[in-house]
């Protein structure tokens, strides 16, 4: 490779990694953790919380009193809050459908975050076949459509039974919003589910996953700018503030697709480089039963350069990850009493990868992790760790044409 091409390639990789670290990987980080569902961490982004508040406010102060005047205020607000909560449940059902299909297809899921455009399931790795990609993406809008049909039937049934008008209005609104979610998420533009479907189609037709992803990202960028510009134009020309919703959604769509574009660019540069080729093999590990004093006294830790240390039990089972800052905060007088197990994060809350996973697919999860470190597991055993410094070493190998470790 010519020296100029090597320098240019290195600059591209560094810009992508740096840009992703500043904004891309953190766009979907949860503002509020709700717990676990089916073993998957579930959280809510502040944009989803904002939408839920606006839904309750709009219904309680607008739609409900207008459609059914004369009811007590507590009735409007009570049903408004219930409807907003059911709206979040609808978003969660949409995302859990992605989770279930991904698992059945052999793709693990780290967490789910509900946000303004519906939700985001952070997959651990990527689909290895366009048909798998199609199944995982398509089930989301289908679930929202099924929910819309269910709520529509329920509203009709309640009306036949002469149920209270406010209750029927609540269920009717849920039917309408689920239909909107299904329709909007089916649009063929990343990062929407329809964009994933478009990517699967282009991947199947052209055989190039990265090029297909670039096409979906371009479509998402066009859609975002279209919504942003038409929304502002609507406000300026008609004076109606409803257009601000379109502009706001367009702005968030542009931000999300920009982050995804960085990942796609990184995939194009790294290609099919695997985790095995960049990981630090046989990392320093510590047993959960060892005291902090005993661990700090070992020579290997003094040479350890990562932000966290894997915790491995005596039988070889991976227990978790111990952040270095937690170890350093233990007072000197307490280091002989505090054991590593008291400081570690359990393995269920840590980013993990398999040796044959693609590095580019791991980057979003790695950037979102608190320690920016992933444990590499093979057959349930720890075989290495991957950090941003390991990826930087790969960048150096790519730019100097050095042979890769296999």
N, C-alpha and C positions, 0 to 999 in steps of 0.2 A: 504494500500500500504506500503511495507517495506520502511524504511527510506532511504536505499541506492537507491532504484528505484526512490523515490521522488526526491532525490538530482540529480540523473542522468537526470531525465526528465526536471527538472528546468534548468540544465546546457545546455541541448539541446535547449530549448526554448530561453534562453538568447543568446546562440551563433548564433542562426538563426536570431533573431531580430537585434542583433548587426551587424552581417555580412550584413544583408539586408540594414540596415541603412547606412553602409559605402559605398556600391556600387550598390546593386541590384536595389533599387527603383529609382536611378538617372540615370541609363543607358539610358533611353528613354526621358529624359527631353529635351525640345526644346531649341535650341540655339537661334532661331529667331522666334518670334510669328508673324503669318501672319494675325490673326484676327479670325473671326467666319464664319462658313459655316453650314447652317441648324441648327444654335444654338449650334454648337460644336466648341470649341477652336481648331485652327489648327496651328501647328508649324513645324519648320524644324530643324532637328538635324544637327550638323556640318558635319557628315559623308555624308548626302544627298547633302549638299552644295558642299562638296569636289567632290563627284561623278559628279554633274552637271557641275562643272568647268572642270573636266577631260573629260567629254563627249564633251563639246564645243571645248576644245583644240584638242582632238583627231580627231574630225570630220573636224574642220577648217584647221588643219595642216597636216592631214593624209588622211583619207578616201575620203573626197570631192575632194581635188586636184588630188589625184591618179585616181579617177574614172572619173573626168571631168576636165582635165587640161585646162589651158588657160583662166579660169574665173578670174575676179578681186578679190583681196584679201578680199575686204569688203563683197563680195557676200558669200565667204566661211565662214567668221566670223559671218555675219548676220544670215545665215541659221544654223550655228553651235549653236548660242545662242538661236534661236527659237526652234531648236530641243531639246536642253537641258531643256528649259522651258516646252516643251510638254512632255518630259520625267517625270518631276516633276508632271505635271498634270495627267499623267497616274498613277503615284504612288498614287496621291490623290484620283483619281476615284476608285482605288483598295480599299483604306481604307474606303472611304465613302460608298462603297457597304457593308462593314462589319457593319458600323454604322446604315445604314437603316434597314438591316435585324435584327440586335440586338434590335433596337427599336421596330420593329414589333413583336419581340419575348418577349418583356417586360423587356429587359436588357438595362438600361440607359448607356450612354457613356459620359465620362468626357471630353476627348480631343483626338486629333489625332496628331501624330508626324511622319513626314516622315524621314526615315533614310536609311542607306546603304542597308539593305536587303529588302527594300520596304516601310514599315511603321508599326506603332503600334497604335492601337486604345485602349485607356485605358478604359476598361469597369468598370462600377460601380456595382460590384457584379459579379456573374458567372451564367452561364446557369444551370438551375435546372434539365435538362433532356439531355441525349446524343443526341437526335434528334435535339434539339435546338442548341447544340454545333456544330453539323455537319452542320447545315444550315449556322450559322454565319461564320464558318471557310471556308466552301466550296465556298461561294459566291465570295471571293477575287480572287483566281486563275481563276474562271469562268469569272469574269469581265475582267481580263487581257487577257484571251483567246479571248473573244469577241472583245476587243480592237485590238488584233493582226489580227483577221479576218477582222475587219473594215479597218484598215490601209492597209492590203494586197489588199483588193478590191479597195480601193482608189488609191493606187499606180498603179494597173493594169489599172484602168479607166483613170488615168492621162497619162499613157504611150500610150494608144489608142488615146487620144486626142493630142498627141505630145506635152505635157507640157514640160517645161524646165527640162533638165536632173538633175540638182541639186535639184529641188523641188521633183522629183520622188525619188531621192536617200534619201532625208530627210524622206519622208513618208515610204519608204522601211525599213529604219533603225528603225523607230518607230514600225513598224510591227514586226521586228525581236526581238527588245528588250522587247516588251510586251509578245511575245511568251516565251522568256527566263524567264521573271518574273513569268508567269503562271506555267512554268515547275519547276523552282527552288522552288517557294513557295508551290508547291504541293508535294514536297519531304516529306515523313512521318517522320519528326523529329522536335521537339520543338526547338525554338519558331515559326517556320514556320507554315503556314496555314495547310500544310499537317500533321504537328505534332498535331494540334488541331483535325484534322480528325481522326488520329490514336488514340488520346485520347478518342474521342467519341466512336470509335469502341471498344476499350478495356473496356471502361466504360459500354457500352451496353452488351458486352459479359460477363464481370465479375461482374458487379454491384457495383464496388468500384471505385469511382471517383478519390480518392487520388492514389490508386495503378495504375490506368490508366495513371494518370499524370506522375507518376514516370517512367513508360515505355516510354512515349513520350520524357521525359527529357533525359533518357539514350540514346535513338536513336539520339537525337540532339547532345549529347556530342560525340558520335561516329562519326557522320557526320562532326562535327567541327574539330575534330582531324584528320580525314581522309583528309579533304581539306587542313588543315594546313601542314601536313607532306608531302602529295603528291605535294603540291605547292612548298615547299622548295626543295624537291627531284628533281622536274622538273627543277628548276633553277640550282641546283648543277650539274645535269647530262647533261643537254642540253645547259646550258648557256643562255637560253631564259628567259627574265625577265617577260614574260606573267604569269608564274607560281606564281609570287608574288601576283597577283590578287586573285588567289585561296587561298593562304596562308592568305592574309588579310581578306578575307571573312570568312575563317575558324576561325581566331582569334576572330573576332567580334561575330561569332556564338557561340563560346565557352563562351565568356563573357556573352552573353545574356542568354544562357541556364543555366549557373551557377546561375545567378540571379533568373531565374524561378525555379531552383531546390531548392533554399532557401525558396521560397514561398510554394512550394509543401511540403517541410519538415515541415514548420510551419502549413500548413493545416493538416498534419498527426498528429501533436501534439495537436492542438486545436480542431480538429475534427469538430463537428457541433455546437460549441459555437457561440451564436448569439450576435449581437451588444447590444441587450437589457440587456444581462447578464453582460456586461463589462462597459457600458456607465455610465457617471455621470448624474443622473437624475436631472431635475429641476435646470439647471445651472443658474448662475448669468447672467442676460441679461440687456440691456440698450436700451432705445428708441432713435432713430436717432436724435430726436429734442433736447435731453438733452445736455447741455454744458459739456465740459470736466471738468470744475471746479465742477459742480454739481455732476457728476458721481464719481470723485475721492473722494468726501466728503462722499460718502455712505460707511457704515460699511461692507456690503457684499463684495465689491470689494477688501478691504484690506485682506480678507481671501481667495480670489480667487487665485488658483494656476496654471491656464492655461495661454498659451501664447497669447490668443486672447479672446475677449468677443463677444458673439452673440448680434446682434442688432435686436430688435423686435419692430415693430410698435405698437401703442396703440390698434389696432384692432386684434393683435395677429399674423399678417403676418410677416414672417421672412424676414428681409431686407438685412442682410449681416453679416459680421464678422469684428471686429475691432481689428487689431493687437496691442498688448500692447506696442510695441516699438513706434508705431505712437502716442499713447497717451502720452507716456513719453517724446517725442520730442517736444511737444507743449510748447512754452515758458510760464513761469508763468504769465506774463502780458497778455497773449492772451487766457488763459484757460477759462475766463468768456465769451469770444466771439465765440470761435470755438466750433461747435456742433459735436456730434459723427458722424452724417451723412457725414460730410466732410472728415472723416478719414477711414470710413469703406470700405471694399471690398464687392461689390454686391454679393448676394447669387448665382448668375449665375457663379461666379468665385471661389466658395468655394466648397470643397468636402462635399457631403451630403450622408447620408445613411438612410436606414429604420431599424426599431428595429429588424426585423426578418432576416436581412442580416447576412451572416457569417462573423465573425471577420477576419478570415484568408484571405477572399476575399477583405476586406477593407484595409489591411496593405499596399499593393503597392500604392494605392491612398493616403493613410495617410502619407506615407513616402515622396511622391513627393510633398505634399502640403507645402507651405511656412511656415505655422504655425504649421504643424503636428497635426492638429485638424480637426475633422469632425463634422458637425452638424447632429444630428439625428432628422429626421422629420417623423411625422406620421399624415397623412391627412393634410399636409401643415403646421402643427404646430410643434414648437420646443418642443421636449420631453427630450432631453439630448445632451451631447457632448461626443466624444470619442477621447482620446489622447494616446500617448505612455505610459504615467503613468497609465492610466486605464488598458492597456494591461498588464503592469507589475504587477498590482494588481491581474489580472486574473492568471498570472503565479504563484503568491504566493498561490492563492486558489487551483490551480491544484496540487501544490507540498505538500500542507498541508492537502489535502482532505477535505477542508472546503466546505460546501454546497454553490452552486451558487445562486445568486440573480435571481429571476424569476419575 
